[in-house]
């Protein structure tokens, strides 16, 4: 199979996939699936925003500042 034949075959397979996905997503079951996926993504985003814990980041930055001050004192800058 030549490179051109592979390219044409890949294009046709991709086009068929797009058409099939479009047909599925426009059907009643496809709309339900799409709605479920969107709702799950919204819930994940909401949970992520609610559960952000910046204490560990503050601890790291405090530790880095302490280390920098200690280094400055030792080097006498």
LUMBAVO-394622 format. One record per residue (C-alpha): x, y, z. Coordinates in pm, 1 decimal, decimal comma. Layout:
// residues N
+----------+----------+----------+
:        x :        y :        z :
+----------+----------+----------+
:        X :        Y :        Z :
...
+----------+----------+----------+
This chain:
// residues 77
+----------+----------+----------+
:        x :        y :        z :
+----------+----------+----------+
:      0,0 :      0,0 :      0,0 :
:    151,5 :    330,8 :   -101,6 :
:    172,0 :    641,2 :    113,3 :
:    -98,5 :    809,3 :    -94,1 :
:   -334,9 :    517,2 :    -45,5 :
:   -270,0 :    524,0 :    329,7 :
:   -338,2 :    897,9 :    341,5 :
:   -663,7 :    862,8 :    149,4 :
:   -769,9 :    570,4 :    368,1 :
:   -687,7 :    766,9 :    684,7 :
:   -883,5 :   1066,3 :    557,3 :
:  -1187,2 :    853,7 :    472,2 :
:  -1173,5 :    677,9 :    810,5 :
:  -1153,2 :   1013,6 :    988,3 :
:  -1438,6 :   1156,8 :    783,1 :
:  -1654,2 :    852,1 :    855,9 :
:  -1577,9 :    887,2 :   1228,0 :
:  -1678,0 :   1253,9 :   1226,0 :
:  -2002,4 :   1177,6 :   1043,8 :
:  -2083,6 :    890,7 :   1280,3 :
:  -2004,3 :   1101,3 :   1588,9 :
:  -2216,3 :   1386,8 :   1455,6 :
:  -2507,4 :   1153,6 :   1388,2 :
:  -2478,5 :    998,0 :   1733,3 :
:  -2452,9 :   1330,9 :   1917,3 :
:  -2758,6 :   1466,6 :   1737,2 :
:  -2967,2 :   1161,0 :   1830,5 :
:  -3168,4 :   1137,7 :   2154,1 :
:  -2915,8 :    904,8 :   2321,3 :
:  -2627,4 :   1119,1 :   2201,3 :
:  -2782,0 :   1429,0 :   2357,2 :
:  -2814,4 :   1243,4 :   2688,8 :
:  -2451,4 :   1135,1 :   2673,0 :
:  -2339,3 :   1486,9 :   2585,3 :
:  -2544,2 :   1632,3 :   2872,8 :
:  -2398,6 :   1378,2 :   3118,9 :
:  -2042,6 :   1452,9 :   3010,7 :
:  -2096,2 :   1828,0 :   3042,7 :
:  -2252,0 :   1785,7 :   3388,0 :
:  -1962,5 :   1566,7 :   3505,2 :
:  -1708,6 :   1819,4 :   3383,5 :
:  -1894,5 :   2101,3 :   3559,8 :
:  -1904,7 :   1899,4 :   3882,1 :
:  -1534,2 :   1819,4 :   3860,2 :
:  -1455,5 :   2186,7 :   3804,0 :
:  -1675,9 :   2291,3 :   4096,8 :
:  -1522,5 :   2029,8 :   4331,1 :
:  -1173,3 :   2130,6 :   4227,4 :
:  -1242,2 :   2496,2 :   4298,1 :
:  -1397,4 :   2413,6 :   4635,9 :
:  -1115,4 :   2183,9 :   4744,9 :
:   -819,6 :   2401,2 :   4658,3 :
:   -587,8 :   2388,4 :   4956,0 :
:   -309,8 :   2644,1 :   4945,9 :
:   -165,6 :   2563,8 :   5288,9 :
:    101,7 :   2338,3 :   5139,0 :
:    203,2 :   2612,9 :   4897,2 :
:    228,9 :   2865,6 :   5178,2 :
:    441,6 :   2620,3 :   5379,4 :
:    678,1 :   2574,6 :   5085,7 :
:    710,2 :   2948,1 :   5028,3 :
:    771,1 :   3009,5 :   5400,7 :
:   1037,9 :   2740,3 :   5400,5 :
:   1200,7 :   2889,5 :   5090,7 :
:   1204,9 :   3236,4 :   5248,5 :
:   1356,7 :   3097,7 :   5567,3 :
:   1622,7 :   2913,0 :   5368,4 :
:   1704,8 :   3226,0 :   5168,7 :
:   1739,1 :   3434,9 :   5488,6 :
:   1961,1 :   3171,7 :   5648,7 :
:   2179,7 :   3157,8 :   5338,7 :
:   2209,9 :   3537,2 :   5331,7 :
:   2318,9 :   3542,2 :   5696,1 :
:   2577,5 :   3268,3 :   5641,7 :
:   2717,9 :   3435,4 :   5332,1 :
:   2679,4 :   3779,2 :   5496,2 :
:   2506,4 :   3947,4 :   5205,0 :
+----------+----------+----------+
